[in-house]
Amino acid sequence: MVPYQHVIVGSGLIGCFLGGIIGQSARVALVGRQTWLARLKAGITLTDYTGGEAPFKASEDQCWSTLPERLDHSVIWLTVKNTALAEVLEQLRPVLGSDCLVVCCQNGLGGATLARQYLPDVSVLQAIVGCNVVWDDTHQRLHKATEGAFYLEQLTGITDQQSAALRMVQHRLLTLCVREDIEAVAWAKLQLNLANSINAIVNQPVRTMLLDRGCRQVIAALMDELLAVTAQLPVRLPKLTRVPANWLPFMLRLPDWLFTRLASAMLHIEPDARSSMWWDLQAGRLTEIDYLNGAVTAQGKLAGVDCPLNDSVIALVKSLETSTLVASRRPLDGNTLKFQLHLK
Ligand SMILES: NC(=O)c1ccc[n+]([C@@H]2O[C@H](COP(=O)([O-])OP(=O)(O)OC[C@H]3O[C@@H](n4cnc5c(N)ncnc54)[C@H](OP(=O)(O)O)[C@@H]3O)[C@@H](O)[C@H]2O)c1
């Protein structure tokens, strides 16, 4: 039996981490930008916060700057951001031949649905990356900085060989967790991702932001709106962190002295780590705001639940996306942000 070929499309932080994991035990090719391909060819180390590590070096013929004319018998791991998804699906449509599986790894809601619209004859699975991955340029390492598994949709009707190919992401550095309730997992991850927009707006490291009760109160209020939406849906949020999803807003609102004691695990992050939305703003790129907070408000409209705070945060992020002064703006504290958002 010919083994499946693995192809990572959009080899950035998540794509190179997954590619490096899969490359430990299977044949993988990586489609991406020259900067990342050069790093992969020179050799990188995958590491995690527990001290685990695994080297990965790609050969010239594993690094593709464009898609080939045809892909058969392949698992396509789609790891571009939501903002590039439609364009990449358009490129993939004429390329995918027989017996391909596509795994959508975007945060937020709707990535896999969009892929199914573009690729109606292909098996599409949704995945949620539960951990954060950062690039350490000094040591040329891709570092899994937080706990969190790789959640993969359980698909019925796939062959044993396809199922074995998908299990290639299981590694001591990354736990594979196959879920029947992937939509609920996506919502639970989305709840955590609501902090990304606040991190981008306040222009502070994530840890500094979490130590500011005003910022935590804004994040908690964003989460309240999401929980009001999910309460109207047949979705039971799974517990992705040590604290159950419904308790997170309460936890975030605790006074500093209690929060730092009870939520110390949340604060175990590199002191200068920032959210990817912050990095996108600094680089003048469009952010994933429409697919994160925007997904909450869109689903809220369908469910008849207003999400005014998420609406205001979306407007703020969009104004920053088009601001020429974004890279030089001053940090904001939580109370000023609350004032700007009319939050008591
Ligand atoms: N990073 C994390 O810790 C993390 C954790 C969980 C989930 N996620 C989610 O995972 C997804 C990917 O995030 P990421 O952080 O890995 O993003 P990323 O580092 O920006 O990686 C995506 C890469 O794909 C490239 N790309 C875009 N269009 C392409 C095309 N047509 N062909 C080839 N390459 C293309 C991008 O290049 P350009 O920059 O030039 O566009 C970028 O290098 C997002 O939805 C994110 O929310 C990320």
The ligand as an SDF file (V2000), in Angstrom:
LIG
                    3D

 48 52  0  0  0  0  0  0  0  0999 V2000
    0.6050   30.7130   16.1260 N   0  0  0  0  0  0  0  0  0  0  0  0
   -0.0870   30.1180   17.0830 C   0  0  0  0  0  0  0  0  0  0  0  0
    0.3890   29.9320   18.2100 O   0  0  0  0  0  0  0  0  0  0  0  0
   -1.4860   29.5890   16.7870 C   0  0  0  0  0  0  0  0  0  0  0  0
   -2.0870   28.7750   17.7540 C   0  0  0  0  0  0  0  0  0  0  0  0
   -3.3190   28.2290   17.4810 C   0  0  0  0  0  0  0  0  0  0  0  0
   -3.9570   28.5000   16.2850 C   0  0  0  0  0  0  0  0  0  0  0  0
   -3.3690   29.3300   15.3790 N   0  0  0  0  0  0  0  0  0  0  0  0
   -4.1060   29.5740   14.1380 C   0  0  0  0  0  0  0  0  0  0  0  0
   -3.4530   28.8750   13.0910 O   0  0  0  0  0  0  0  0  0  0  0  0
   -3.5900   29.5850   11.8620 C   0  0  0  0  0  0  0  0  0  0  0  0
   -2.1790   29.8380   11.3010 C   0  0  0  0  0  0  0  0  0  0  0  0
   -1.5120   30.6970   12.2040 O   0  0  0  0  0  0  0  0  0  0  0  0
    0.0650   30.9120   12.2070 P   0  0  0  0  0  0  0  0  0  0  0  0
    0.3640   31.6490   13.4600 O   0  0  0  0  0  0  0  0  0  0  0  0
    0.7800   29.6420   11.9040 O   0  0  0  0  0  0  0  0  0  0  0  0
    0.1880   31.9110   10.9650 O   0  0  0  0  0  0  0  0  0  0  0  0
    1.5080   32.3190   10.1770 P   0  0  0  0  0  0  0  0  0  0  0  0
    2.7100   32.1440   11.0480 O   0  0  0  0  0  0  0  0  0  0  0  0
    1.2470   33.6580    9.5620 O   0  0  0  0  0  0  0  0  0  0  0  0
    1.6110   31.2050    9.0330 O   0  0  0  0  0  0  0  0  0  0  0  0
    0.8730   31.2000    7.8470 C   0  0  0  0  0  0  0  0  0  0  0  0
    1.8840   31.2510    6.7080 C   0  0  0  0  0  0  0  0  0  0  0  0
    1.2040   30.9790    5.4950 O   0  0  0  0  0  0  0  0  0  0  0  0
    1.7490   31.8530    4.5110 C   0  0  0  0  0  0  0  0  0  0  0  0
    0.8580   31.9460    3.3690 N   0  0  0  0  0  0  0  0  0  0  0  0
   -0.2080   32.7420    3.1630 C   0  0  0  0  0  0  0  0  0  0  0  0
   -0.7480   32.5210    1.9460 N   0  0  0  0  0  0  0  0  0  0  0  0
    0.0050   31.5540    1.3790 C   0  0  0  0  0  0  0  0  0  0  0  0
   -0.0330   30.9160    0.1110 C   0  0  0  0  0  0  0  0  0  0  0  0
   -0.9640   31.2180   -0.7980 N   0  0  0  0  0  0  0  0  0  0  0  0
    0.9070   29.9800   -0.1510 N   0  0  0  0  0  0  0  0  0  0  0  0
    1.8580   29.6710    0.7630 C   0  0  0  0  0  0  0  0  0  0  0  0
    1.9580   30.2570    1.9710 N   0  0  0  0  0  0  0  0  0  0  0  0
    1.0370   31.1940    2.2670 C   0  0  0  0  0  0  0  0  0  0  0  0
    1.9050   33.1420    5.2590 C   0  0  0  0  0  0  0  0  0  0  0  0
    2.7150   34.0570    4.5530 O   0  0  0  0  0  0  0  0  0  0  0  0
    2.3950   35.6540    4.6380 P   0  0  0  0  0  0  0  0  0  0  0  0
    2.6850   36.0540    6.0480 O   0  0  0  0  0  0  0  0  0  0  0  0
    3.3220   36.2270    3.6180 O   0  0  0  0  0  0  0  0  0  0  0  0
    0.9500   35.8300    4.2900 O   0  0  0  0  0  0  0  0  0  0  0  0
    2.5400   32.6330    6.5590 C   0  0  0  0  0  0  0  0  0  0  0  0
    3.9470   32.4620    6.3890 O   0  0  0  0  0  0  0  0  0  0  0  0
   -4.3580   30.8680   12.2080 C   0  0  0  0  0  0  0  0  0  0  0  0
   -5.7400   30.7160   11.9490 O   0  0  0  0  0  0  0  0  0  0  0  0
   -4.1300   31.0440   13.7030 C   0  0  0  0  0  0  0  0  0  0  0  0
   -5.1720   31.7680   14.3340 O   0  0  0  0  0  0  0  0  0  0  0  0
   -2.1440   29.8780   15.5960 C   0  0  0  0  0  0  0  0  0  0  0  0
  1  2  1  0
  2  3  2  0
  2  4  1  0
  4  5  1  0
  4 48  2  0
  5  6  2  0
  6  7  1  0
  7  8  2  0
  8  9  1  0
  8 48  1  0
  9 10  1  0
  9 46  1  0
 10 11  1  0
 11 12  1  0
 11 44  1  0
 12 13  1  0
 13 14  1  0
 14 15  2  0
 14 16  1  0
 14 17  1  0
 17 18  1  0
 18 19  2  0
 18 20  1  0
 18 21  1  0
 21 22  1  0
 22 23  1  0
 23 24  1  0
 23 42  1  0
 24 25  1  0
 25 26  1  0
 25 36  1  0
 26 27  1  0
 26 35  1  0
 27 28  2  0
 28 29  1  0
 29 30  1  0
 29 35  2  0
 30 31  1  0
 30 32  2  0
 32 33  1  0
 33 34  2  0
 34 35  1  0
 36 37  1  0
 36 42  1  0
 37 38  1  0
 38 39  2  0
 38 40  1  0
 38 41  1  0
 42 43  1  0
 44 45  1  0
 44 46  1  0
 46 47  1  0
M  CHG  2   8   1  16  -1
M  END
$$$$
